Amino acid sequence: MAVPKKKRTKGSGGKRRSHDNLKKVALGKCPKCGEPVRPHRACLNCGTYKGKQVIEVESSAKKNV
């Protein structure tokens, strides 16, 4: 059975885990409505992508009902 020869220090373990942290989400602005949008995705607020309507979005009045 494999057993570690020496104890792994806290610093060594921390260095190994240093890349496991969460990255910030890249956000841009929708050119039509100004809402924050992830790159290369359609805006969920207005439904546009690269200036074209690609998703049918319900109006805000219907969403509240």
CHARMM internal coordinates of N, CA and C (Angstrom, degrees):
IC EDIT
DIST 1 N 1 CA 1.4482
DIST 1 CA 1 C 1.5321
ANGL 1 N 1 CA 1 C 109.07
DIST 1 C 2 N 1.3332
ANGL 1 CA 1 C 2 N 117.52
DIHE 1 N 1 CA 1 C 2 N 136.39
DIST 2 N 2 CA 1.4576
ANGL 1 C 2 N 2 CA 121.98
DIHE 1 CA 1 C 2 N 2 CA -178.32
DIST 2 CA 2 C 1.5233
ANGL 2 N 2 CA 2 C 110.38
DIHE 1 C 2 N 2 CA 2 C -75.66
DIST 2 C 3 N 1.3284
ANGL 2 CA 2 C 3 N 115.08
DIHE 2 N 2 CA 2 C 3 N 127.05
DIST 3 N 3 CA 1.4544
ANGL 2 C 3 N 3 CA 121.63
DIHE 2 CA 2 C 3 N 3 CA 179.49
DIST 3 CA 3 C 1.5236
ANGL 3 N 3 CA 3 C 107.62
DIHE 2 C 3 N 3 CA 3 C -130.40
DIST 3 C 4 N 1.3678
ANGL 3 CA 3 C 4 N 119.06
DIHE 3 N 3 CA 3 C 4 N 134.63
DIST 4 N 4 CA 1.4560
ANGL 3 C 4 N 4 CA 119.92
DIHE 3 CA 3 C 4 N 4 CA 178.20
DIST 4 CA 4 C 1.5282
ANGL 4 N 4 CA 4 C 111.08
DIHE 3 C 4 N 4 CA 4 C -61.62
DIST 4 C 5 N 1.3358
ANGL 4 CA 4 C 5 N 115.97
DIHE 4 N 4 CA 4 C 5 N 137.56
DIST 5 N 5 CA 1.4595
ANGL 4 C 5 N 5 CA 120.11
DIHE 4 CA 4 C 5 N 5 CA -178.81
DIST 5 CA 5 C 1.5315
ANGL 5 N 5 CA 5 C 110.90
DIHE 4 C 5 N 5 CA 5 C -73.15
DIST 5 C 6 N 1.3573
ANGL 5 CA 5 C 6 N 116.35
DIHE 5 N 5 CA 5 C 6 N -38.19
DIST 6 N 6 CA 1.4653
ANGL 5 C 6 N 6 CA 120.29
DIHE 5 CA 5 C 6 N 6 CA -179.75
DIST 6 CA 6 C 1.5283
ANGL 6 N 6 CA 6 C 109.88
DIHE 5 C 6 N 6 CA 6 C -132.16
DIST 6 C 7 N 1.3419
ANGL 6 CA 6 C 7 N 114.90
DIHE 6 N 6 CA 6 C 7 N 157.93
DIST 7 N 7 CA 1.4624
ANGL 6 C 7 N 7 CA 121.24
DIHE 6 CA 6 C 7 N 7 CA 179.17
DIST 7 CA 7 C 1.5318
ANGL 7 N 7 CA 7 C 109.81
DIHE 6 C 7 N 7 CA 7 C -67.81
DIST 7 C 8 N 1.2944
ANGL 7 CA 7 C 8 N 116.11
DIHE 7 N 7 CA 7 C 8 N 137.06
DIST 8 N 8 CA 1.4618
ANGL 7 C 8 N 8 CA 120.87
DIHE 7 CA 7 C 8 N 8 CA 175.52
DIST 8 CA 8 C 1.5232
ANGL 8 N 8 CA 8 C 107.58
DIHE 7 C 8 N 8 CA 8 C -84.68
DIST 8 C 9 N 1.3428
ANGL 8 CA 8 C 9 N 116.76
DIHE 8 N 8 CA 8 C 9 N 125.01
DIST 9 N 9 CA 1.4641
ANGL 8 C 9 N 9 CA 120.54
DIHE 8 CA 8 C 9 N 9 CA -175.68
DIST 9 CA 9 C 1.5243
ANGL 9 N 9 CA 9 C 110.98
DIHE 8 C 9 N 9 CA 9 C -72.93
DIST 9 C 10 N 1.3413
ANGL 9 CA 9 C 10 N 115.86
DIHE 9 N 9 CA 9 C 10 N 162.22
DIST 10 N 10 CA 1.4641
ANGL 9 C 10 N 10 CA 121.01
DIHE 9 CA 9 C 10 N 10 CA 178.43
DIST 10 CA 10 C 1.5202
ANGL 10 N 10 CA 10 C 111.06
DIHE 9 C 10 N 10 CA 10 C -63.33
DIST 10 C 11 N 1.3205
ANGL 10 CA 10 C 11 N 116.66
DIHE 10 N 10 CA 10 C 11 N -39.02
DIST 11 N 11 CA 1.4677
ANGL 10 C 11 N 11 CA 120.17
DIHE 10 CA 10 C 11 N 11 CA 179.25
DIST 11 CA 11 C 1.5101
ANGL 11 N 11 CA 11 C 112.31
DIHE 10 C 11 N 11 CA 11 C -65.83
DIST 11 C 12 N 1.3211
ANGL 11 CA 11 C 12 N 116.47
DIHE 11 N 11 CA 11 C 12 N -39.85
DIST 12 N 12 CA 1.4590
ANGL 11 C 12 N 12 CA 120.66
DIHE 11 CA 11 C 12 N 12 CA 179.24
DIST 12 CA 12 C 1.5213
ANGL 12 N 12 CA 12 C 110.99
DIHE 11 C 12 N 12 CA 12 C -65.71
DIST 12 C 13 N 1.3441
ANGL 12 CA 12 C 13 N 115.86
DIHE 12 N 12 CA 12 C 13 N -40.93
DIST 13 N 13 CA 1.4639
ANGL 12 C 13 N 13 CA 119.77
DIHE 12 CA 12 C 13 N 13 CA 177.24
DIST 13 CA 13 C 1.5138
ANGL 13 N 13 CA 13 C 111.64
DIHE 12 C 13 N 13 CA 13 C -66.40
DIST 13 C 14 N 1.3273
ANGL 13 CA 13 C 14 N 116.74
DIHE 13 N 13 CA 13 C 14 N -37.75
DIST 14 N 14 CA 1.4628
ANGL 13 C 14 N 14 CA 121.13
DIHE 13 CA 13 C 14 N 14 CA 178.81
DIST 14 CA 14 C 1.5220
ANGL 14 N 14 CA 14 C 111.81
DIHE 13 C 14 N 14 CA 14 C -65.83
DIST 14 C 15 N 1.3448
ANGL 14 CA 14 C 15 N 116.63
DIHE 14 N 14 CA 14 C 15 N -39.30
DIST 15 N 15 CA 1.4652
ANGL 14 C 15 N 15 CA 120.38
DIHE 14 CA 14 C 15 N 15 CA 177.54
DIST 15 CA 15 C 1.5183
ANGL 15 N 15 CA 15 C 111.12
DIHE 14 C 15 N 15 CA 15 C -64.41
DIST 15 C 16 N 1.3113
ANGL 15 CA 15 C 16 N 116.45
DIHE 15 N 15 CA 15 C 16 N -37.13
DIST 16 N 16 CA 1.4613
ANGL 15 C 16 N 16 CA 120.62
DIHE 15 CA 15 C 16 N 16 CA 179.13
DIST 16 CA 16 C 1.5236
ANGL 16 N 16 CA 16 C 110.41
DIHE 15 C 16 N 16 CA 16 C -67.42
DIST 16 C 17 N 1.3405
ANGL 16 CA 16 C 17 N 116.84
DIHE 16 N 16 CA 16 C 17 N -37.24
DIST 17 N 17 CA 1.4631
ANGL 16 C 17 N 17 CA 121.02
DIHE 16 CA 16 C 17 N 17 CA -178.30
DIST 17 CA 17 C 1.5198
ANGL 17 N 17 CA 17 C 113.62
DIHE 16 C 17 N 17 CA 17 C -88.48
DIST 17 C 18 N 1.3159
ANGL 17 CA 17 C 18 N 119.73
DIHE 17 N 17 CA 17 C 18 N 5.44
DIST 18 N 18 CA 1.4584
ANGL 17 C 18 N 18 CA 121.39
DIHE 17 CA 17 C 18 N 18 CA -173.74
DIST 18 CA 18 C 1.5295
ANGL 18 N 18 CA 18 C 112.60
DIHE 17 C 18 N 18 CA 18 C -64.77
DIST 18 C 19 N 1.3262
ANGL 18 CA 18 C 19 N 118.92
DIHE 18 N 18 CA 18 C 19 N -23.62
DIST 19 N 19 CA 1.4581
ANGL 18 C 19 N 19 CA 121.58
DIHE 18 CA 18 C 19 N 19 CA -178.48
DIST 19 CA 19 C 1.5272
ANGL 19 N 19 CA 19 C 112.03
DIHE 18 C 19 N 19 CA 19 C -95.15
DIST 19 C 20 N 1.3266
ANGL 19 CA 19 C 20 N 118.41
DIHE 19 N 19 CA 19 C 20 N 3.25
DIST 20 N 20 CA 1.4609
ANGL 19 C 20 N 20 CA 121.35
DIHE 19 CA 19 C 20 N 20 CA 179.53
DIST 20 CA 20 C 1.5250
ANGL 20 N 20 CA 20 C 112.65
DIHE 19 C 20 N 20 CA 20 C -84.76
DIST 20 C 21 N 1.3399
ANGL 20 CA 20 C 21 N 117.12
DIHE 20 N 20 CA 20 C 21 N -0.74
DIST 21 N 21 CA 1.4639
ANGL 20 C 21 N 21 CA 119.79
DIHE 20 CA 20 C 21 N 21 CA -176.74
DIST 21 CA 21 C 1.5290
ANGL 21 N 21 CA 21 C 110.60
DIHE 20 C 21 N 21 CA 21 C -71.61
DIST 21 C 22 N 1.3331
ANGL 21 CA 21 C 22 N 116.29
DIHE 21 N 21 CA 21 C 22 N 161.33
DIST 22 N 22 CA 1.4552
ANGL 21 C 22 N 22 CA 122.06
DIHE 21 CA 21 C 22 N 22 CA -179.97
DIST 22 CA 22 C 1.5165
ANGL 22 N 22 CA 22 C 109.81
DIHE 21 C 22 N 22 CA 22 C -80.93
DIST 22 C 23 N 1.3231
ANGL 22 CA 22 C 23 N 115.96
DIHE 22 N 22 CA 22 C 23 N 139.90
DIST 23 N 23 CA 1.4593
ANGL 22 C 23 N 23 CA 121.97
DIHE 22 CA 22 C 23 N 23 CA 178.88
DIST 23 CA 23 C 1.5339
ANGL 23 N 23 CA 23 C 109.09
DIHE 22 C 23 N 23 CA 23 C -93.03
DIST 23 C 24 N 1.3227
ANGL 23 CA 23 C 24 N 116.64
DIHE 23 N 23 CA 23 C 24 N 154.52
DIST 24 N 24 CA 1.4563
ANGL 23 C 24 N 24 CA 120.61
DIHE 23 CA 23 C 24 N 24 CA 175.06
DIST 24 CA 24 C 1.5242
ANGL 24 N 24 CA 24 C 109.26
DIHE 23 C 24 N 24 CA 24 C -69.80
DIST 24 C 25 N 1.3207
ANGL 24 CA 24 C 25 N 115.99
DIHE 24 N 24 CA 24 C 25 N 142.87
DIST 25 N 25 CA 1.4549
ANGL 24 C 25 N 25 CA 121.13
DIHE 24 CA 24 C 25 N 25 CA 179.12
DIST 25 CA 25 C 1.5217
ANGL 25 N 25 CA 25 C 108.31
DIHE 24 C 25 N 25 CA 25 C -79.77
DIST 25 C 26 N 1.3375
ANGL 25 CA 25 C 26 N 116.21
DIHE 25 N 25 CA 25 C 26 N 128.55
DIST 26 N 26 CA 1.4590
ANGL 25 C 26 N 26 CA 120.86
DIHE 25 CA 25 C 26 N 26 CA 178.42
DIST 26 CA 26 C 1.5261
ANGL 26 N 26 CA 26 C 108.65
DIHE 25 C 26 N 26 CA 26 C -75.32
DIST 26 C 27 N 1.3222
ANGL 26 CA 26 C 27 N 116.75
DIHE 26 N 26 CA 26 C 27 N 127.13
DIST 27 N 27 CA 1.4571
ANGL 26 C 27 N 27 CA 121.42
DIHE 26 CA 26 C 27 N 27 CA 179.68
DIST 27 CA 27 C 1.5159
ANGL 27 N 27 CA 27 C 109.96
DIHE 26 C 27 N 27 CA 27 C -128.97
DIST 27 C 28 N 1.3157
ANGL 27 CA 27 C 28 N 115.91
DIHE 27 N 27 CA 27 C 28 N 142.08
DIST 28 N 28 CA 1.4533
ANGL 27 C 28 N 28 CA 122.42
DIHE 27 CA 27 C 28 N 28 CA 172.77
DIST 28 CA 28 C 1.5175
ANGL 28 N 28 CA 28 C 108.23
DIHE 27 C 28 N 28 CA 28 C -120.35
DIST 28 C 29 N 1.3321
ANGL 28 CA 28 C 29 N 116.29
DIHE 28 N 28 CA 28 C 29 N -177.40
DIST 29 N 29 CA 1.4588
ANGL 28 C 29 N 29 CA 120.48
DIHE 28 CA 28 C 29 N 29 CA 178.35
DIST 29 CA 29 C 1.5185
ANGL 29 N 29 CA 29 C 109.35
DIHE 28 C 29 N 29 CA 29 C -106.59
DIST 29 C 30 N 1.3097
ANGL 29 CA 29 C 30 N 115.84
DIHE 29 N 29 CA 29 C 30 N 138.99
DIST 30 N 30 CA 1.4601
ANGL 29 C 30 N 30 CA 120.76
DIHE 29 CA 29 C 30 N 30 CA 173.44
DIST 30 CA 30 C 1.5272
ANGL 30 N 30 CA 30 C 107.70
DIHE 29 C 30 N 30 CA 30 C -69.39
DIST 30 C 31 N 1.3416
ANGL 30 CA 30 C 31 N 118.46
DIHE 30 N 30 CA 30 C 31 N 126.84
DIST 31 N 31 CA 1.4645
ANGL 30 C 31 N 31 CA 119.34
DIHE 30 CA 30 C 31 N 31 CA -177.86
DIST 31 CA 31 C 1.5291
ANGL 31 N 31 CA 31 C 113.51
DIHE 30 C 31 N 31 CA 31 C -67.16
DIST 31 C 32 N 1.3370
ANGL 31 CA 31 C 32 N 117.06
DIHE 31 N 31 CA 31 C 32 N -21.96
DIST 32 N 32 CA 1.4616
ANGL 31 C 32 N 32 CA 119.55
DIHE 31 CA 31 C 32 N 32 CA -177.30
DIST 32 CA 32 C 1.5251
ANGL 32 N 32 CA 32 C 112.11
DIHE 31 C 32 N 32 CA 32 C -87.63
DIST 32 C 33 N 1.3469
ANGL 32 CA 32 C 33 N 117.40
DIHE 32 N 32 CA 32 C 33 N -50.39
DIST 33 N 33 CA 1.4669
ANGL 32 C 33 N 33 CA 119.45
DIHE 32 CA 32 C 33 N 33 CA -173.92
DIST 33 CA 33 C 1.5264
ANGL 33 N 33 CA 33 C 113.35
DIHE 32 C 33 N 33 CA 33 C -110.35
DIST 33 C 34 N 1.3277
ANGL 33 CA 33 C 34 N 118.95
DIHE 33 N 33 CA 33 C 34 N -14.21
DIST 34 N 34 CA 1.4558
ANGL 33 C 34 N 34 CA 121.30
DIHE 33 CA 33 C 34 N 34 CA 176.96
DIST 34 CA 34 C 1.5185
ANGL 34 N 34 CA 34 C 115.30
DIHE 33 C 34 N 34 CA 34 C 85.75
DIST 34 C 35 N 1.3291
ANGL 34 CA 34 C 35 N 117.49
DIHE 34 N 34 CA 34 C 35 N 2.76
DIST 35 N 35 CA 1.4694
ANGL 34 C 35 N 35 CA 121.09
DIHE 34 CA 34 C 35 N 35 CA 178.98
DIST 35 CA 35 C 1.5273
ANGL 35 N 35 CA 35 C 109.88
DIHE 34 C 35 N 35 CA 35 C -72.87
DIST 35 C 36 N 1.3454
ANGL 35 CA 35 C 36 N 117.89
DIHE 35 N 35 CA 35 C 36 N 150.88
DIST 36 N 36 CA 1.4662
ANGL 35 C 36 N 36 CA 119.32
DIHE 35 CA 35 C 36 N 36 CA 175.25
DIST 36 CA 36 C 1.5268
ANGL 36 N 36 CA 36 C 110.98
DIHE 35 C 36 N 36 CA 36 C -68.77
DIST 36 C 37 N 1.3459
ANGL 36 CA 36 C 37 N 116.15
DIHE 36 N 36 CA 36 C 37 N 133.92
DIST 37 N 37 CA 1.4560
ANGL 36 C 37 N 37 CA 122.32
DIHE 36 CA 36 C 37 N 37 CA -176.35
DIST 37 CA 37 C 1.5201
ANGL 37 N 37 CA 37 C 108.87
DIHE 36 C 37 N 37 CA 37 C -136.42
DIST 37 C 38 N 1.3380
ANGL 37 CA 37 C 38 N 117.47
DIHE 37 N 37 CA 37 C 38 N 139.80
DIST 38 N 38 CA 1.4615
ANGL 37 C 38 N 38 CA 120.93
DIHE 37 CA 37 C 38 N 38 CA 174.33
DIST 38 CA 38 C 1.5243
ANGL 38 N 38 CA 38 C 109.25
DIHE 37 C 38 N 38 CA 38 C -71.44
DIST 38 C 39 N 1.3342
ANGL 38 CA 38 C 39 N 117.60
DIHE 38 N 38 CA 38 C 39 N 148.89
DIST 39 N 39 CA 1.4676
ANGL 38 C 39 N 39 CA 119.78
DIHE 38 CA 38 C 39 N 39 CA -177.29
DIST 39 CA 39 C 1.5326
ANGL 39 N 39 CA 39 C 112.22
DIHE 38 C 39 N 39 CA 39 C -63.35
DIST 39 C 40 N 1.3237
ANGL 39 CA 39 C 40 N 116.43
DIHE 39 N 39 CA 39 C 40 N 145.84
DIST 40 N 40 CA 1.4642
ANGL 39 C 40 N 40 CA 124.90
DIHE 39 CA 39 C 40 N 40 CA 176.11
DIST 40 CA 40 C 1.5271
ANGL 40 N 40 CA 40 C 112.46
DIHE 39 C 40 N 40 CA 40 C 62.17
DIST 40 C 41 N 1.3301
ANGL 40 CA 40 C 41 N 116.66
DIHE 40 N 40 CA 40 C 41 N 31.64
DIST 41 N 41 CA 1.4603
ANGL 40 C 41 N 41 CA 121.38
DIHE 40 CA 40 C 41 N 41 CA 176.45
DIST 41 CA 41 C 1.5288
ANGL 41 N 41 CA 41 C 109.40
DIHE 40 C 41 N 41 CA 41 C -135.87
DIST 41 C 42 N 1.3089
ANGL 41 CA 41 C 42 N 115.85
DIHE 41 N 41 CA 41 C 42 N 153.06
DIST 42 N 42 CA 1.4542
ANGL 41 C 42 N 42 CA 120.59
DIHE 41 CA 41 C 42 N 42 CA 178.95
DIST 42 CA 42 C 1.5286
ANGL 42 N 42 CA 42 C 109.58
DIHE 41 C 42 N 42 CA 42 C -73.45
DIST 42 C 43 N 1.3196
ANGL 42 CA 42 C 43 N 115.80
DIHE 42 N 42 CA 42 C 43 N 147.81
DIST 43 N 43 CA 1.4668
ANGL 42 C 43 N 43 CA 121.58
DIHE 42 CA 42 C 43 N 43 CA 177.62
DIST 43 CA 43 C 1.5279
ANGL 43 N 43 CA 43 C 108.17
DIHE 42 C 43 N 43 CA 43 C -71.59
DIST 43 C 44 N 1.3232
ANGL 43 CA 43 C 44 N 116.87
DIHE 43 N 43 CA 43 C 44 N 127.58
DIST 44 N 44 CA 1.4591
ANGL 43 C 44 N 44 CA 120.72
DIHE 43 CA 43 C 44 N 44 CA -179.52
DIST 44 CA 44 C 1.5271
ANGL 44 N 44 CA 44 C 111.92
DIHE 43 C 44 N 44 CA 44 C -78.55
DIST 44 C 45 N 1.3346
ANGL 44 CA 44 C 45 N 117.18
DIHE 44 N 44 CA 44 C 45 N -17.25
DIST 45 N 45 CA 1.4591
ANGL 44 C 45 N 45 CA 120.91
DIHE 44 CA 44 C 45 N 45 CA -178.94
DIST 45 CA 45 C 1.5309
ANGL 45 N 45 CA 45 C 111.25
DIHE 44 C 45 N 45 CA 45 C -80.21
DIST 45 C 46 N 1.3465
ANGL 45 CA 45 C 46 N 117.20
DIHE 45 N 45 CA 45 C 46 N -47.95
DIST 46 N 46 CA 1.4672
ANGL 45 C 46 N 46 CA 119.89
DIHE 45 CA 45 C 46 N 46 CA -176.88
DIST 46 CA 46 C 1.5315
ANGL 46 N 46 CA 46 C 112.89
DIHE 45 C 46 N 46 CA 46 C -112.03
DIST 46 C 47 N 1.3415
ANGL 46 CA 46 C 47 N 118.88
DIHE 46 N 46 CA 46 C 47 N -14.63
DIST 47 N 47 CA 1.4535
ANGL 46 C 47 N 47 CA 121.73
DIHE 46 CA 46 C 47 N 47 CA 175.45
DIST 47 CA 47 C 1.5139
ANGL 47 N 47 CA 47 C 115.60
DIHE 46 C 47 N 47 CA 47 C 82.33
DIST 47 C 48 N 1.3308
ANGL 47 CA 47 C 48 N 118.41
DIHE 47 N 47 CA 47 C 48 N 20.10
DIST 48 N 48 CA 1.4659
ANGL 47 C 48 N 48 CA 120.50
DIHE 47 CA 47 C 48 N 48 CA -179.22
DIST 48 CA 48 C 1.5200
ANGL 48 N 48 CA 48 C 111.20
DIHE 47 C 48 N 48 CA 48 C -104.69
DIST 48 C 49 N 1.3376
ANGL 48 CA 48 C 49 N 114.65
DIHE 48 N 48 CA 48 C 49 N 153.34
DIST 49 N 49 CA 1.4596
ANGL 48 C 49 N 49 CA 122.03
DIHE 48 CA 48 C 49 N 49 CA 173.92
DIST 49 CA 49 C 1.5188
ANGL 49 N 49 CA 49 C 107.34
DIHE 48 C 49 N 49 CA 49 C -145.45
DIST 49 C 50 N 1.3212
ANGL 49 CA 49 C 50 N 116.78
DIHE 49 N 49 CA 49 C 50 N 123.55
DIST 50 N 50 CA 1.4656
ANGL 49 C 50 N 50 CA 123.79
DIHE 49 CA 49 C 50 N 50 CA -177.83
DIST 50 CA 50 C 1.5286
ANGL 50 N 50 CA 50 C 111.29
DIHE 49 C 50 N 50 CA 50 C 54.19
DIST 50 C 51 N 1.3248
ANGL 50 CA 50 C 51 N 116.32
DIHE 50 N 50 CA 50 C 51 N 40.49
DIST 51 N 51 CA 1.4517
ANGL 50 C 51 N 51 CA 121.64
DIHE 50 CA 50 C 51 N 51 CA 176.02
DIST 51 CA 51 C 1.5147
ANGL 51 N 51 CA 51 C 115.26
DIHE 50 C 51 N 51 CA 51 C 79.74
DIST 51 C 52 N 1.3352
ANGL 51 CA 51 C 52 N 118.23
DIHE 51 N 51 CA 51 C 52 N 2.89
DIST 52 N 52 CA 1.4628
ANGL 51 C 52 N 52 CA 120.98
DIHE 51 CA 51 C 52 N 52 CA -179.93
DIST 52 CA 52 C 1.5225
ANGL 52 N 52 CA 52 C 110.07
DIHE 51 C 52 N 52 CA 52 C -116.36
DIST 52 C 53 N 1.3242
ANGL 52 CA 52 C 53 N 115.77
DIHE 52 N 52 CA 52 C 53 N 145.18
DIST 53 N 53 CA 1.4655
ANGL 52 C 53 N 53 CA 121.59
DIHE 52 CA 52 C 53 N 53 CA 177.79
DIST 53 CA 53 C 1.5231
ANGL 53 N 53 CA 53 C 108.11
DIHE 52 C 53 N 53 CA 53 C -76.80
DIST 53 C 54 N 1.3406
ANGL 53 CA 53 C 54 N 117.56
DIHE 53 N 53 CA 53 C 54 N 116.20
DIST 54 N 54 CA 1.4725
ANGL 53 C 54 N 54 CA 120.66
DIHE 53 CA 53 C 54 N 54 CA -177.41
DIST 54 CA 54 C 1.5242
ANGL 54 N 54 CA 54 C 112.28
DIHE 53 C 54 N 54 CA 54 C -117.74
DIST 54 C 55 N 1.3353
ANGL 54 CA 54 C 55 N 118.25
DIHE 54 N 54 CA 54 C 55 N -17.48
DIST 55 N 55 CA 1.4587
ANGL 54 C 55 N 55 CA 122.01
DIHE 54 CA 54 C 55 N 55 CA -178.95
DIST 55 CA 55 C 1.5205
ANGL 55 N 55 CA 55 C 108.45
DIHE 54 C 55 N 55 CA 55 C -130.07
DIST 55 C 56 N 1.3206
ANGL 55 CA 55 C 56 N 116.12
DIHE 55 N 55 CA 55 C 56 N 135.12
DIST 56 N 56 CA 1.4592
ANGL 55 C 56 N 56 CA 120.06
DIHE 55 CA 55 C 56 N 56 CA 173.22
DIST 56 CA 56 C 1.5239
ANGL 56 N 56 CA 56 C 107.60
DIHE 55 C 56 N 56 CA 56 C -81.01
DIST 56 C 57 N 1.3321
ANGL 56 CA 56 C 57 N 117.53
DIHE 56 N 56 CA 56 C 57 N 121.20
DIST 57 N 57 CA 1.4547
ANGL 56 C 57 N 57 CA 122.29
DIHE 56 CA 56 C 57 N 57 CA -177.67
DIST 57 CA 57 C 1.5187
ANGL 57 N 57 CA 57 C 109.20
DIHE 56 C 57 N 57 CA 57 C -114.72
DIST 57 C 58 N 1.3311
ANGL 57 CA 57 C 58 N 116.13
DIHE 57 N 57 CA 57 C 58 N 134.38
DIST 58 N 58 CA 1.4575
ANGL 57 C 58 N 58 CA 120.47
DIHE 57 CA 57 C 58 N 58 CA 177.19
DIST 58 CA 58 C 1.5207
ANGL 58 N 58 CA 58 C 109.63
DIHE 57 C 58 N 58 CA 58 C -67.87
DIST 58 C 59 N 1.3261
ANGL 58 CA 58 C 59 N 117.30
DIHE 58 N 58 CA 58 C 59 N 149.04
DIST 59 N 59 CA 1.4587
ANGL 58 C 59 N 59 CA 120.04
DIHE 58 CA 58 C 59 N 59 CA 177.06
DIST 59 CA 59 C 1.5223
ANGL 59 N 59 CA 59 C 110.01
DIHE 58 C 59 N 59 CA 59 C -69.97
DIST 59 C 60 N 1.3211
ANGL 59 CA 59 C 60 N 117.07
DIHE 59 N 59 CA 59 C 60 N 159.21
DIST 60 N 60 CA 1.4687
ANGL 59 C 60 N 60 CA 120.52
DIHE 59 CA 59 C 60 N 60 CA -177.42
DIST 60 CA 60 C 1.5267
ANGL 60 N 60 CA 60 C 112.19
DIHE 59 C 60 N 60 CA 60 C -65.20
DIST 60 C 61 N 1.3395
ANGL 60 CA 60 C 61 N 118.67
DIHE 60 N 60 CA 60 C 61 N -26.82
DIST 61 N 61 CA 1.4489
ANGL 60 C 61 N 61 CA 121.46
DIHE 60 CA 60 C 61 N 61 CA 179.00
DIST 61 CA 61 C 1.5319
ANGL 61 N 61 CA 61 C 110.52
DIHE 60 C 61 N 61 CA 61 C -66.09
DIST 61 C 62 N 1.3481
ANGL 61 CA 61 C 62 N 116.67
DIHE 61 N 61 CA 61 C 62 N -37.59
DIST 62 N 62 CA 1.4543
ANGL 61 C 62 N 62 CA 120.01
DIHE 61 CA 61 C 62 N 62 CA -179.97
DIST 62 CA 62 C 1.5227
ANGL 62 N 62 CA 62 C 111.37
DIHE 61 C 62 N 62 CA 62 C -74.26
DIST 62 C 63 N 1.3400
ANGL 62 CA 62 C 63 N 117.20
DIHE 62 N 62 CA 62 C 63 N -31.62
DIST 63 N 63 CA 1.4532
ANGL 62 C 63 N 63 CA 120.95
DIHE 62 CA 62 C 63 N 63 CA -178.85
DIST 63 CA 63 C 1.5214
ANGL 63 N 63 CA 63 C 111.97
DIHE 62 C 63 N 63 CA 63 C -65.59
DIST 63 C 64 N 1.3427
ANGL 63 CA 63 C 64 N 117.77
DIHE 63 N 63 CA 63 C 64 N -36.36
DIST 64 N 64 CA 1.4616
ANGL 63 C 64 N 64 CA 122.32
DIHE 63 CA 63 C 64 N 64 CA -176.61
DIST 64 CA 64 C 1.5162
ANGL 64 N 64 CA 64 C 112.36
DIHE 63 C 64 N 64 CA 64 C -74.18
DIST 64 C 65 N 1.3123
ANGL 64 CA 64 C 65 N 118.43
DIHE 64 N 64 CA 64 C 65 N -23.25
DIST 65 N 65 CA 1.4754
ANGL 64 C 65 N 65 CA 122.22
DIHE 64 CA 64 C 65 N 65 CA -177.33
DIST 65 CA 65 C 1.4907
ANGL 65 N 65 CA 65 C 111.58
DIHE 64 C 65 N 65 CA 65 C -79.84
END
COOR INIT
IC SEED 1 N 1 CA 1 C
IC BUILD
